[in-house]
Amino acid sequence: MTRQPPFQMHGLDHLVIRCVDLDAMRRFYCDVLGCTVDRHNKEFGLFQVRAGAHLIDLVPIDGMLGKKGGPAPYKDGLNLDHFAIQIDSFDEDELRSYLGEHNIQIVESGPRYGAEGTGPSIYMLDPEGNTVELKGPPDPALN
Amino acid sequence: MSKQPYAMKGLDHVVIRCIDLTSMLHFYCDVLGCTLEDEDKELGLYQVRAGDHLIDLAPVEEPMGAHGGPAPGRDGHNMDHFAIQVEPYDDDAIRAYLASHNVELGSTMIRGGAEGEGPAIYIKDPEGNTVELKGPPDPDFN
């Protein structure tokens, strides 16, 4: 058995979320959070939005790719608990006010450990109940 | 409506709900090469590093994972898959290596990723989550 992988990992590239209502999801990820549309492959049923250096892919469950994953996500028993997006500045009052304008439900907030250290985070639900974390830069006082 | 009070840098981590932490840690660390970075046993959160980012494992029997209800099944997932950037990408070497660890291998394809079109292989972790190992963009396809 080979003991070492024949590659090095650089980090995450993208994640793919299965969804029911693509329009509502697109509005949330693009119009509210600020992702930009990267590509839309209608044949496969794959809508890719850019979140900084990486992609979030949305796959409607009734499209070619989405059907392979079976029924709509089971609200109890999800495989992805949540995912986090790094943002370049974190002003919690401003974030709450901005997200409030869009009627986004905030779940919680507080310092959390992430890929770059401990820093402030705020958690919200997307239109289909996935938990999304916006993660600020690491706080020198907490690291 | 105002504009976002921030700019996005990229992904930071994904948190996967799991049943058997030992087999998941074996797969992500011993096979794929992640390193265990932090474990919060009180919360039930086990964080492994994949390059610049983290993959977090939350066992469904422990407090954090329990919030999400029952264990995930084989279908009805909210996350179809996620992708990790790897380099170099030698398909034969990667397949031979993963096969030696009895990893379930899918097809290799040229796929679009955050940095452009390049080779990728789809594999299954021990609990049926699809993980894509994504090679660097291939100049022939970009």
Interface residues (C-beta under 8 A of the other chain):
Chain A: M1 T2 Q4 P5 P6 F7 Q8 M9 H10 G11 L12 D13 H14 L15 V16 I17 R18 V32 L33 G34 C35 R39 Q48 R50 A51 G52 A53 H54 L55 D57 V59 L65 G66 G69 G70 P71 A72 P73 Y74 K75 D76 G77 L78 N79 L80 D81 H82 F83 A84 I85 Q86 I87 D88 S89 F90 D91 E94 L95 Y98 E101 H102 Y113 G114 A115 E116 E128 G129 N130 E133 L134 K135
Chain B: M1 S2 K3 Q4 P5 Y6 A7 M8 K9 G10 L11 D12 H13 V14 V15 I16 R17 V31 L32 G33 C34 D38 Q47 R49 A50 G51 D52 H53 L54 D56 A58 M64 G65 H67 G68 G69 P70 A71 P72 G73 R74 D75 G76 H77 N78 M79 D80 H81 F82 A83 I84 Q85 V86 E87 P88 Y89 D90 A93 I94 A96 Y97 S100 H101 G112 G113 A114 E115 E127 G128 N129 E132 L133 K134
